[in-house]
């Protein structure tokens, strides 16, 4: 342990006191502080905060302190000494304190913010039990972090860093919903109702999407999904992958918006403004962490048990679509770039929409409807359902749509 006298001498250097202060922080009752409220008043104090894991590093060594140690009493000094102040000894040994470290960056949950505010972030350092912590970290998951807040200078900038001594995962998505007794009773009533699917459809999707009862039922089934089957490796993913197609104005985008508004863990992405890198992952150097990290795309951000909603898939080059094969089959993505070699879990369902070649199907063409989608065969084979919304349009479709939009009902 570092003596009080020695600590006072080297107090101005953050990493030197981190070892002792980090141990002491485990016994101090933390103070809850939102990320956007962290300031210099919290430095050297134990706080607890909550955030979404944006990205994290692999385990690597870090030097927390370099100095000299008296061989007689183990007193530690920053610089070489002629005589120990504690015991008078004159023999010293170079002292280096190294530990494993994982660096992570968290940010506020966008769902809990008003759009006019910026999103605050915080750097997290794990210097204990790194081998146990690494498997617990998943992109886009919400965690509660407790630890000692420090300030560290990097180049011309200075950042807050939380040395975490306790990590707790916050359950989100469907599993986070807590039902009251009255709500459970309502669920029992709905389950016993012979028209339950129709009632759920109206509650979630409204009444303006006329003639789309079957696609809506398919999406409801996707939300429920089915159990995964394992025999060693995954042999039945259980996640339902749905591709919606058809001409413009058939309700593809509206269906997806309804899913986004209702389903707890879902992200919307349009391929008009995104590439497969934006959908899957990007490897880049993070200036704050100072190393190469993975930036997950829209699909892994829905992990676990979410729905990635992707529009305008026809805007991506067909050869790039083959990158989705591994994801849709094994529910994970492997990234190899620079110093990053990582497997990202993607236990998600895909609800994707696209227009056919020429924006509408040519029913007089010798090409089949599947061929007019201009997708590689290996990608087409991955979809559980390919739904052409044109096929659900009845002769009275326009009249039904007009009456629905005007709020009229048939007598």
JOWONOR-V30207 format. One record per residue. RES is the residue in one letter. SS is DSSP state (2 for helix, 1 for strand, 0 for the rest). NEAR is the number of other C-alpha atoms within 8 Angstrom. D_CENTER is the distance of its C-alpha to the mean C-alpha in Angstrom with 2 decimals. Layout:
res = <RES,RES>
ss = <SS,SS>
near = <NEAR,NEAR>
d_center = <D_CENTER,D_CENTER>
This chain:
res = <X,X,X,X,X,X,X,X,X,X,X,X,X,X,X,X,X,X,X,X,X,X,X,X,X,X,X,X,X,X,X,X,X,X,X,X,X,X,X,X,X,X,X,X,X,X,X,X,X,X,X,X,X,X,X,X,X,X,X,X,X,X,X,X,X,X,X,X,X,X,X,X,X,X,X,X,X,X,X,X,X,X,X,X,X,X,X,X,X,X,X,X,X,X,X,X,X,X,X,X,X,X,X,X,X,X,X,X,X,X,X,X,X,X,X,X,X,X,X,X,X,X,X,X,X,X,X,X,X,X,X,X,X,X,X,X,X,X,X,X,X,X,X,X,X,X,X,X,X,X,X,X,X,X,X,X,X,X,X,X,X,X,X,X,X,X,X,X,X,X,X,X,X,X,X,X,X,X,X,X,X,X,X,X,X,X,X,X,X,X,X,X,X,X,X,X,X,X,X,X,X,X,X,X,X,X,X,X,X,X,X,X,X,X,X,X,X,X,X,X,X,X,X,X,X,X,X,X,X,X,X,X,X,X,X,X,X,X,X,X,X,X,X,X,X,X,X,X,X,X,X,X,X,X,X,X,X,X,X,X,X,X,X,X,X,X,X,X,X,X,X,X,X,X,X,X,X,X,X,X,X,X,X,X,X,X,X,X,X,X,X,X,X,X,X,X,X,X,X,X,X,X,X,X,X,X,X,X,X,X,X,X,X,X,X,X,X,X,X,X,X,X,X,X,X,X,X,X,X,X,X,X,X,X,X,X,X,X,X,X,X,X,X,X,X,X,X,X,X,X,X,X,X,X,X,X,X,X,X,X,X,X,X,X,X,X,X,X,X,X,X,X,X,X,X,X,X,X,X,X,X,X,X,X,X,X,X,X,X,X,X,X,X,X,X,X,X,X,X,X,X,X,X,X,X,X,X,X,X,X,X>
ss = <0,0,0,2,2,2,2,2,2,0,0,0,0,2,2,2,2,2,2,2,2,2,2,2,2,0,0,0,0,0,1,1,0,0,2,2,2,0,0,2,2,2,0,0,0,1,1,1,1,1,1,1,1,1,1,1,0,0,0,1,1,1,1,1,1,1,1,1,1,1,0,0,0,0,0,1,1,0,0,0,0,0,0,0,0,0,0,0,0,0,0,1,1,1,1,1,1,1,1,1,1,1,1,1,1,1,1,0,0,2,2,2,0,0,0,0,0,0,0,0,1,1,1,1,1,1,0,0,0,2,2,2,2,2,0,0,0,0,0,0,0,1,1,1,1,1,1,1,1,1,1,1,1,1,0,0,1,1,1,1,1,1,1,1,1,1,1,1,1,1,0,0,2,2,2,2,0,0,0,0,2,2,2,2,2,2,2,2,2,2,2,0,0,0,0,2,2,2,2,2,2,2,2,2,2,0,0,0,0,0,0,0,2,2,2,2,2,2,2,2,2,2,2,2,0,0,0,0,1,1,0,0,0,1,1,1,0,0,0,0,0,1,1,1,1,0,0,0,0,0,0,2,2,2,2,2,2,2,2,2,2,2,0,0,0,1,1,1,1,1,0,0,0,0,0,2,2,2,2,0,1,1,1,1,1,1,0,0,0,0,1,1,1,1,1,1,0,0,0,2,2,2,0,0,0,1,1,1,1,1,1,0,2,2,2,0,0,2,2,2,2,2,2,2,2,2,2,2,2,2,0,1,1,1,1,1,1,0,0,1,1,1,1,1,1,0,0,1,1,1,1,1,1,0,0,0,0,0,0,0,0,0,0,0,0,0,0,0,0,0,2,2,2,0,0,0,2,2,2,2,0,0,0,0,1,1,1,1,2,2,2,2,0,0,0,0,2,2,2,2,2,2,2,2,2,0,0,0,0,0,0>
near = <3,8,8,6,6,10,10,7,7,10,9,5,7,10,8,10,11,9,9,9,9,12,8,8,12,8,6,7,5,9,7,7,9,8,13,6,6,9,6,5,5,10,10,7,8,14,13,12,11,11,12,13,16,12,12,11,10,7,10,7,8,8,9,12,10,10,12,13,12,14,9,7,7,7,10,12,10,8,6,8,8,5,8,11,5,6,7,7,9,9,8,10,8,8,10,9,8,9,9,11,13,14,12,13,13,13,13,13,9,6,4,6,9,5,5,4,6,5,9,8,9,11,13,12,12,12,11,7,7,12,7,7,8,10,7,6,8,8,12,11,12,13,12,12,12,13,16,16,14,11,10,9,8,8,5,5,6,9,9,10,12,12,13,13,13,7,9,7,8,8,7,11,10,7,6,7,7,4,7,6,6,7,8,9,8,8,8,8,8,8,8,7,7,6,6,10,8,7,8,8,13,9,7,9,12,8,7,8,10,10,8,10,8,6,9,11,10,8,9,9,8,11,8,6,9,6,6,10,9,8,6,4,5,10,8,7,11,9,11,10,13,13,12,13,13,14,12,8,5,8,9,11,8,7,11,10,8,10,11,12,6,7,9,9,11,12,12,10,11,10,13,7,5,10,8,11,9,11,11,12,13,10,10,8,8,9,6,5,9,7,8,12,12,11,10,14,12,13,13,16,10,17,14,7,10,13,14,15,13,13,12,12,12,11,7,11,7,10,6,8,13,10,8,8,11,10,11,10,8,8,12,12,11,8,10,8,7,5,6,11,8,7,8,9,10,13,13,15,12,11,13,12,13,12,15,14,9,6,9,10,11,6,5,4,6,4,6,7,9,7,8,10,10,9,10,10,6,8,12,8,7,10,11,8,7,9,9,9,15,8,5,8,9,6,5,6,10,7,7,9,11,8,10,12,8,6,6,7,6,3,2>
d_center = <39.52,40.11,43.12,42.99,45.38,43.27,40.08,41.93,42.99,39.54,37.60,36.75,34.52,31.09,30.28,33.76,33.42,29.81,30.96,33.37,31.48,28.31,30.46,32.06,28.82,28.15,31.18,30.51,29.20,26.09,25.91,22.96,21.99,19.37,17.73,19.91,22.98,22.90,26.12,28.92,30.33,27.58,28.25,29.59,28.53,26.25,23.49,20.56,17.53,14.17,10.96,7.21,6.68,6.84,8.76,11.62,15.02,17.09,19.97,22.91,26.08,26.83,30.22,30.28,34.03,37.09,40.59,43.75,44.78,48.29,49.45,51.56,49.35,45.84,45.64,43.00,43.79,42.01,45.10,48.01,50.74,54.46,54.70,52.21,52.46,51.78,54.19,56.12,54.94,55.02,52.98,49.30,46.45,43.42,40.33,36.74,33.84,30.89,27.72,24.54,21.56,17.78,16.54,13.12,12.08,10.53,10.91,12.00,10.28,11.51,12.72,15.04,16.56,19.63,19.29,22.20,20.53,18.69,15.27,16.14,14.53,15.90,16.41,16.33,18.81,19.27,22.90,23.60,22.74,20.36,20.98,19.95,16.86,15.27,14.71,13.03,10.10,6.81,3.86,1.83,5.14,8.18,11.12,14.72,16.38,20.18,22.31,24.80,24.17,25.91,26.49,26.54,28.06,26.74,29.23,30.30,27.29,26.59,23.24,22.38,21.06,20.32,21.75,19.88,22.15,20.19,16.61,15.70,12.66,12.58,12.75,11.10,11.80,15.29,15.92,15.78,18.67,21.94,25.02,28.39,31.56,32.58,29.28,29.65,33.18,32.07,29.74,32.81,34.90,32.46,32.24,36.05,36.40,37.54,36.02,32.58,30.76,32.66,31.95,28.18,28.26,30.14,27.98,24.69,26.06,29.31,32.63,32.57,30.98,34.35,35.06,31.43,31.79,31.02,27.81,26.66,27.56,25.61,22.41,23.18,23.54,20.18,18.60,20.60,20.09,22.06,21.91,21.09,24.17,24.35,27.49,26.37,23.76,21.98,24.76,23.53,19.88,20.58,17.90,19.94,19.55,21.53,23.01,24.87,27.70,30.93,32.51,31.30,31.79,31.28,28.31,25.34,23.39,24.57,23.39,19.84,19.98,21.20,18.26,15.80,18.10,18.41,15.48,13.21,9.80,10.50,10.09,13.36,14.20,17.79,19.16,21.86,19.61,17.19,17.97,16.49,14.97,13.14,12.19,11.35,11.15,13.41,15.16,16.85,18.57,17.15,20.24,19.36,18.39,21.10,19.69,17.89,14.12,11.48,9.59,7.10,8.44,8.25,8.66,6.16,3.37,5.95,6.28,8.53,11.38,10.11,12.11,11.48,14.54,16.19,19.60,22.42,21.60,25.23,24.56,22.96,25.56,26.39,26.25,22.60,21.75,22.73,19.49,17.87,20.37,18.77,15.46,17.46,19.79,18.04,14.43,13.33,13.59,15.87,15.93,19.27,20.01,21.89,21.37,17.95,18.30,15.14,13.98,10.36,10.11,9.63,11.30,11.29,14.35,15.40,17.64,19.17,22.28,24.84,28.45,31.12,33.29,35.32,32.92,35.03,36.33,39.88,41.50,44.71,43.11,43.99,40.31,38.38,35.53,33.05,34.69,34.34,30.54,30.87,28.07,28.63,29.89,27.33,24.53,26.62,27.13,23.47,23.46,24.66,25.99,27.21,28.56,31.06,31.23,34.67,36.08,35.44,37.37,40.73,43.95,43.57,39.95,40.79,43.01,40.43,37.73,40.22,41.28,37.72,36.79,39.98,39.23,42.23,42.68,45.22,48.40>
